[in-house]
């Protein structure tokens, strides 16, 4: 046993908790995470996070266009959680004042900013999401912009709670195609985790 391990084994429980927190902070710093939230999302919480993130980006010296793209993608990802997460404190069919669980992370990777979002969804809705996101990965920026304009003029898709422009907004602002994945939840066969990543 090393001296450090011997010392750690003698620490009171509250010191061990502090060490766990410090380990988490160190891991986030090593991975260049600048913003992270996991928990329940509501419109009020999104608004508060948006205010804090906007200030954080303004003082960072980030270029204006990059700042706007990062911010708009953050808002869209947060709205997706509040509309579609299967883990809800409010009735799952509620269309207003939803409170739902998920996580969002913003960091720096290879001189680019990335946003990563995760939340549980109903497994039987994964294919519909895939059909909405996958075509965006092969579209040009001009095609995405045109689809965005058309979406604003048309009715929202039946399975969308917004104007259907969330993924288009993220694809338009990203510097590379969106990445996404559906991961089964072993203990919840009716659910899967939905991950989506945008690099700005």
Buried (B, 14 or more C-beta within 10 A) or exposed (E): EEEEEEEEEEEEEEEEEEEEEEEEEEEBEEEEBBBBBEEBBBBEBBEEBBEEBBEBBEEEEBEEEBBBBBBBBBBBBBBBBBBBBBBBEBEEEEEEEBBBBBBBBBBEEEEEBBBBBBBBBBBEBBEBBEEBBEBBEEBEEEEBBEBBEEBEEEEEEEEBBBBBBBBBBBBBBBEEBBBBEBEEBEEEEEBBBBBBBBBB
